[in-house]
Amino acid sequence: MAPAWWHAVAAVAVVVVVVMPPLAAPCSCELHHPQQHVCDADYVVFARVRRFTTTVDGQQAYKVRVKRIVKGSEKVELMLQKGLLYALPGTCEAGLLPRTSYVISGYVAGSKPWVSLCNFASPVRNLTPKMKKGFRLLYQSGCDCQILSCHHYKSCPRASYFCSWSTSRHHQDCQGRQSVCLRGPEGRCEWLQGRLYRRCMKTLRHNSTAPGLPHHNTIRLVADGSRRRKLSKFAYKRRMALRRRLRRPRPAIGYIPKKW
């Protein structure tokens, strides 16, 4: 007969629970125009990142030197005086590099300025002159217009209260890097037509609609850059005959009697 303690152990069901550590979920961000980032952000600053540090309360943050506050209330300006931009841990971390000047848009939560991968953070050296002007002045003046990215649509929708961002997936991105969405004289939201923007759009349309490159035996480039088509067999014979005729010695100027 089994001892009494064995019956007690057998009566207890031993359940082993294996707890797996949660996997880091990938950070999913919506595609936004730089102007939309400025309009939706709680603050926008030009700042130089010094280092990535850990604060006294154990949170990770970027130690920065704020050069210029483009957008932010008085309360936000007091927060930015500490020179800390708090970072989300994991895959949503902004990934700012030390000793680099950035233009950064972020949000405020818990009386702290935060920046994540989904906010706009780009080195100043990568901005076009139009983008720099937009961050300093123009983007905020167009916040009453929405910007709709067209990469989900076969053809861009059109309306008076938003601008269709048709170049969002192109490498050049003329509308993202060379233009601003503003209300025109008729009250419609339109892209600001600058010289560089028109040139960029012209190049983009040419590259997207141009046919395949011609064969070398049909069109060839001459020294001045113009194109010369290869002559047909009949036209080639006519041209060579004209050249032979021009090479013949011309008669001297004066009266030459006819031969009878």
C-alpha positions in Angstrom: 0.0 0.0 0.0 1.4 3.4 -1.0 2.2 5.9 1.7 -0.2 8.7 2.5 2.1 11.4 1.3 2.1 9.8 -2.2 -1.7 10.1 -2.4 -1.4 13.8 -1.5 1.2 14.5 -4.3 -0.9 12.6 -6.8 -3.9 14.7 -6.0 -2.2 17.9 -6.8 -2.1 18.7 -10.5 1.1 20.3 -11.5 0.7 22.8 -14.4 3.7 24.2 -16.1 3.1 27.4 -17.9 5.7 28.6 -20.3 5.7 32.3 -20.7 7.3 33.5 -23.9 8.6 37.1 -24.0 6.5 39.3 -26.3 8.1 39.8 -29.6 8.8 43.4 -30.6 6.0 44.5 -33.0 7.2 46.3 -36.1 6.5 50.0 -36.1 3.8 50.9 -38.6 3.7 54.5 -39.8 1.5 56.2 -42.3 3.0 58.2 -45.1 2.8 61.9 -44.6 3.9 65.0 -46.5 6.4 67.1 -44.5 3.8 69.9 -44.4 1.3 67.4 -42.8 4.0 66.5 -40.2 4.3 70.2 -39.3 0.5 70.7 -39.1 -0.1 67.6 -36.9 2.9 68.0 -34.6 3.0 69.6 -31.1 6.4 71.0 -31.8 8.9 71.5 -34.6 12.5 72.4 -33.9 15.9 72.8 -35.6 18.2 71.0 -33.2 21.6 69.4 -33.0 21.7 66.0 -31.5 24.6 65.6 -29.0 24.1 62.0 -27.7 21.6 59.3 -26.7 21.3 59.0 -23.0 19.3 57.6 -20.1 17.6 60.0 -17.8 17.4 59.9 -14.0 14.0 58.2 -14.1 15.4 55.4 -16.4 13.9 56.7 -19.6 15.8 56.9 -22.9 16.2 60.3 -24.5 18.2 62.4 -27.0 20.3 65.1 -25.5 19.9 68.0 -28.0 20.8 71.7 -28.4 17.7 73.4 -29.7 18.7 76.1 -32.3 15.3 77.3 -33.3 11.7 76.5 -32.3 9.5 76.7 -35.4 6.3 75.5 -33.7 5.4 75.1 -30.1 3.4 76.8 -27.4 5.0 78.6 -24.4 4.5 75.4 -22.3 6.3 73.4 -24.9 9.1 75.9 -25.1 9.7 75.4 -21.3 9.9 71.7 -21.8 12.4 72.0 -24.7 14.7 74.2 -22.5 15.8 71.0 -20.8 17.3 69.8 -24.0 15.8 66.4 -23.9 13.7 64.6 -26.5 12.3 61.4 -25.1 12.5 58.3 -27.4 10.1 55.3 -27.6 12.0 52.1 -27.0 11.9 49.3 -29.5 11.3 49.4 -33.2 9.7 52.9 -33.1 12.9 54.6 -31.9 13.7 57.6 -34.2 17.4 56.5 -34.6 18.9 60.0 -34.6 22.6 60.2 -35.1 24.9 62.2 -32.6 26.7 65.3 -33.7 24.1 65.9 -36.5 21.7 68.8 -37.0 18.1 67.8 -37.6 14.7 69.3 -38.2 12.4 67.4 -35.9 8.7 67.2 -35.4 7.2 65.5 -32.4 4.4 65.3 -29.8 3.9 66.0 -26.1 2.7 63.4 -23.7 3.0 63.4 -19.9 4.5 66.9 -19.9 7.5 65.6 -22.0 8.4 66.1 -25.6 8.7 62.8 -27.5 10.0 61.8 -30.9 9.5 58.5 -32.7 10.1 56.9 -36.0 6.7 58.0 -37.3 7.6 61.7 -36.7 9.5 63.8 -39.2 13.2 63.8 -38.4 15.7 64.6 -41.2 19.2 65.9 -41.3 19.2 69.6 -42.3 21.7 68.8 -45.1 19.2 66.6 -46.8 16.5 69.3 -47.1 15.9 71.2 -50.3 15.8 75.0 -50.1 12.0 74.8 -50.6 11.7 72.4 -47.6 13.8 74.7 -45.4 11.6 77.6 -46.3 8.5 75.5 -45.7 9.5 74.4 -42.2 10.3 78.0 -41.3 7.2 79.7 -42.7 5.1 78.2 -45.5 4.0 74.8 -44.1 2.1 76.3 -41.2 0.3 78.8 -43.5 -1.2 75.8 -45.4 -2.5 73.8 -42.5 -6.1 74.5 -43.6 -5.4 72.2 -46.6 -5.1 68.5 -46.3 -2.6 66.4 -48.4 -3.7 63.1 -49.7 -1.2 60.5 -50.9 -2.2 58.8 -54.1 -0.2 55.6 -53.8 -3.3 53.6 -52.9 -5.3 54.8 -55.9 -5.0 54.1 -59.6 -5.7 57.8 -60.3 -5.4 60.7 -57.9 -8.8 62.0 -56.6 -9.3 65.8 -56.8 -11.1 68.2 -54.5 -10.9 71.8 -53.5 -10.0 71.1 -49.8 -6.9 68.9 -50.3 -3.9 68.5 -52.6 -3.3 65.2 -54.3 0.2 64.0 -53.5 0.9 62.0 -56.7 4.7 61.9 -56.4 4.8 60.4 -53.0 6.3 57.1 -54.2 8.8 58.5 -56.7 12.4 59.0 -55.9 12.4 62.6 -56.9 9.1 63.4 -55.1 8.6 66.8 -56.7 5.6 67.7 -54.5 7.3 66.6 -51.3 10.6 68.2 -51.9 9.9 71.2 -54.1 6.4 72.4 -53.3 3.8 73.5 -50.6 0.1 73.0 -50.6 -1.7 76.4 -50.2 -5.1 77.9 -50.9 -5.1 79.8 -54.2 -7.0 83.0 -55.1 -10.2 80.9 -55.8 -10.0 79.2 -52.4 -8.8 75.8 -53.8 -5.9 73.9 -52.3 -3.2 73.8 -54.9 0.5 73.1 -55.2 2.7 76.1 -55.2 4.2 76.3 -58.7 7.8 77.3 -58.4 10.6 77.1 -61.0 12.3 74.0 -59.5 8.9 72.3 -59.0 7.9 72.8 -62.7 11.3 71.5 -63.9 11.0 68.5 -61.6 7.5 67.6 -62.8 8.5 68.0 -66.4 11.4 65.6 -65.9 9.2 63.2 -64.0 6.5 63.1 -66.7 9.2 62.7 -69.4 10.8 59.7 -67.6 7.4 58.0 -66.9 6.0 58.5 -70.4 9.1 58.2 -72.6 9.2 55.2 -74.9 12.0 52.7 -74.9 15.5 53.8 -75.9 16.0 53.7 -79.7 18.3 51.3 -81.4 21.7 52.6 -82.4 21.1 51.7 -86.0 18.1 54.1 -86.3 19.1 57.2 -84.3 22.6 58.3 -83.5 23.8 61.4 -81.5 26.2 63.8 -83.2 28.8 66.0 -81.5 26.4 68.9 -80.9 23.9 66.7 -79.1 21.2 66.7 -81.9 19.8 63.5 -83.3 20.5 62.3 -86.8 18.3 59.6 -88.4 19.9 56.9 -90.5 19.1 57.6 -94.2 17.3 55.1 -96.3 19.1 53.5 -99.3 17.5 55.8 -101.8 18.2 59.0 -99.8 21.8 57.9 -99.2 22.3 57.6 -103.0 20.8 61.0 -103.6 23.0 62.6 -101.0 26.2 60.9 -102.3 25.3 62.0 -105.8 24.9 65.6 -104.6 28.3 65.5 -102.9 30.0 64.3 -106.1 28.3 67.0 -108.0 29.5 69.7 -105.6 33.1 68.4 -105.8 33.3 68.9 -109.5 35.5 71.9 -110.5 33.3 74.9 -111.3 34.0 76.8 -114.5 35.8 80.2 -114.3 33.7 83.3 -114.2 33.1 84.7 -117.7 31.7 83.8 -121.1 32.4 80.2 -122.2 31.3 79.4 -125.8 29.2 76.4 -126.4 30.7 73.5 -128.2 29.1 72.8 -131.5 
